[in-house]
């Protein structure tokens, strides 16, 4: 029953927050445009509930010029000056309020990952898409990118099996704390490749990591 009520809460809260953060979002958009003239919004294909693909929205935080994209700059060097600020404060995630309005995401749930991950998931691991993906989730407040891919998945499955208003409320407050931490919530392209390779290895070796109680 809570899953149905949760959707109503998500929709109403997203509407309220869009109004509250309208001016900050406009300011961020202007700053991004002034810095290099590139697009304000970054769209990326992700997998949502029931393995349905959708575009997740974020404020762009990476450089876009052709010369820079084909240079040997590190992931950190590719982040714009504005990008560093909005990543640090998680302001880059604000456009996902519109994903919530569209019913593609929730405030709390497993983070939506790119399609490449799912090719190598076991049937058990695919259960992480039994609920709407979230802006934040159990894995994000318990380690962000400081934990390995299998621990992240275990946290996600733990959430799927224990979803409740009490848990969501707890994770909202824990998310607020992590916003002010020093850790970068973003994972680099190299980090993504390494995680996918770990998933490939479990499939090739026939040694799938199983769900474990991690909370």
C-alpha positions in Angstrom: 0.0 0.0 0.0 2.8 2.4 0.8 4.2 2.2 -2.7 1.0 3.8 -4.1 1.0 6.5 -1.4 4.7 7.1 -1.9 4.0 8.1 -5.6 1.5 10.8 -4.4 4.0 12.1 -1.8 6.8 12.2 -4.4 4.6 14.1 -6.9 3.4 16.7 -4.4 6.8 17.2 -2.8 8.5 17.6 -6.2 6.0 20.3 -7.2 6.7 22.2 -3.9 10.5 21.9 -4.3 10.4 23.0 -7.9 8.6 26.2 -6.8 11.1 26.7 -3.8 14.2 26.0 -5.9 13.0 27.8 -9.0 15.3 30.8 -8.5 18.4 28.8 -7.5 17.8 26.6 -10.6 17.6 29.6 -12.8 20.8 31.0 -11.3 22.6 27.7 -11.8 21.4 27.5 -15.4 22.6 31.1 -16.1 26.0 30.4 -14.5 26.5 27.2 -16.6 25.5 29.1 -19.8 27.8 32.1 -19.0 30.8 29.9 -18.3 31.2 28.2 -21.7 27.9 28.7 -23.6 27.2 25.0 -23.7 23.9 23.2 -22.9 22.5 23.7 -19.4 20.9 20.2 -19.0 22.7 16.9 -19.4 20.6 13.9 -20.4 21.7 10.3 -19.9 19.9 7.0 -20.7 19.2 5.1 -17.6 17.3 2.0 -16.6 14.2 2.5 -14.5 11.5 0.4 -12.9 10.7 -2.8 -14.8 13.9 -2.3 -16.9 12.3 0.6 -18.8 14.7 3.1 -20.3 14.4 6.9 -19.6 16.5 10.0 -19.8 17.7 11.2 -16.4 18.2 15.0 -16.1 21.0 16.8 -14.5 22.6 20.2 -14.7 25.7 19.8 -16.9 28.9 19.8 -14.9 31.4 18.7 -17.6 33.2 20.6 -20.4 31.7 20.1 -23.9 34.1 21.7 -26.4 35.4 19.4 -29.1 39.1 20.1 -28.2 38.6 19.4 -24.5 36.5 16.2 -25.1 39.3 14.7 -27.3 42.2 15.8 -25.0 44.0 13.8 -22.3 42.3 15.7 -19.5 41.5 13.7 -16.4 37.9 13.3 -15.3 38.5 15.9 -12.6 39.9 18.3 -15.1 36.9 17.9 -17.4 34.6 19.3 -14.6 33.8 22.9 -15.1 34.2 25.5 -12.4 30.4 25.8 -11.9 30.3 22.0 -12.1 32.5 21.6 -9.1 30.2 23.7 -7.0 27.0 22.1 -8.1 28.4 18.6 -7.7 29.7 19.4 -4.2 26.3 20.7 -3.1 24.3 18.2 -5.2 22.5 21.1 -7.0 23.3 19.2 -10.2 20.6 16.7 -9.2 17.7 19.3 -9.0 16.5 18.7 -12.6 15.6 15.2 -11.5 12.6 16.7 -9.8 11.1 16.7 -13.3 11.9 13.0 -13.6 9.9 12.5 -10.4 6.9 14.6 -11.8 7.0 12.4 -14.9 6.8 9.2 -12.7 10.2 8.0 -13.8 11.9 8.4 -10.4 11.3 8.8 -6.7 13.1 10.8 -4.1 14.4 7.6 -2.4 15.3 4.4 -4.2 18.2 2.6 -6.0 20.1 5.0 -8.2 19.3 4.6 -11.9 22.3 3.1 -13.8 23.2 3.1 -17.4 22.0 0.2 -19.5 25.4 -1.4 -19.8 25.2 -2.7 -16.2 22.1 -4.7 -16.7 23.5 -7.0 -19.4 25.6 -8.6 -16.7 23.2 -8.7 -13.9 21.9 -12.0 -12.4 18.1 -12.4 -12.1 18.5 -11.6 -8.4 20.5 -8.4 -9.0 17.8 -7.2 -11.4 15.4 -7.1 -8.6 16.8 -3.6 -7.8 14.5 -2.3 -10.6 11.3 -3.7 -8.9 10.9 -0.1 -7.5 11.3 3.3 -9.0 14.9 4.5 -9.0 15.7 7.4 -6.6 17.7 10.6 -6.4 19.2 9.1 -3.3 19.1 5.7 -1.7 20.5 3.3 0.9 23.8 2.8 -1.0 24.3 6.6 -1.4 24.0 7.4 2.3 26.1 4.3 3.3 29.1 5.0 1.2 28.3 6.6 -2.1 31.2 5.5 -4.4 33.4 4.4 -1.6 31.9 0.9 -1.7 32.2 -1.8 -4.3 29.5 -2.6 -6.9 28.3 -5.7 -5.1 27.8 -3.9 -1.8 25.9 -1.2 -3.7 23.6 -3.8 -5.2 23.1 -5.5 -1.8 22.1 -2.2 -0.3 19.6 -1.7 -3.2 18.1 -5.1 -2.7 17.9 -4.5 1.0 15.8 -1.4 0.2 13.5 -3.2 -2.2 12.8 -5.8 0.5 12.2 -3.3 3.3 10.6 -0.3 1.6 8.5 1.7 4.0 7.7 5.3 5.0 9.9 5.0 8.1 12.9 3.9 6.0 12.4 6.6 3.4 12.2 9.3 6.1 15.3 8.0 7.7 17.2 8.0 4.3 16.0 11.6 3.6 17.7 12.9 6.8 20.8 10.8 6.1 20.9 12.2 2.5 20.9 15.7 3.9 23.9 14.9 6.0 25.8 13.4 3.0 25.3 16.5 0.9 27.6 18.3 3.2 30.3 15.6 3.2 33.6 16.0 1.3 33.0 13.0 -0.9 32.2 13.5 -4.6 29.0 11.7 -5.5 30.0 11.3 -9.1 31.7 8.2 -10.4 34.2 8.6 -13.3 33.9 6.8 -16.6 36.9 4.7 -15.6 35.1 3.8 -12.4 32.0 2.7 -14.3 34.1 0.5 -16.6 35.7 -1.1 -13.6 32.3 -1.9 -12.1 31.0 -3.3 -15.3 34.1 -5.5 -15.6 33.5 -6.8 -12.1 29.9 -7.7 -13.1 31.2 -9.4 -16.3 33.6 -11.4 -14.2 30.9 -12.8 -12.0 29.0 -14.0 -15.1 32.0 -15.4 -16.9 33.3 -17.2 -13.9 29.9 -18.5 -12.8 30.6 -17.0 -9.4 27.6 -14.6 -8.9 27.5 -12.6 -5.8 24.3 -13.3 -3.9 22.2 -11.0 -1.8 23.5 -10.4 1.7 22.1 -8.6 4.7 24.2 -5.4 4.8 22.2 -3.0 6.9 
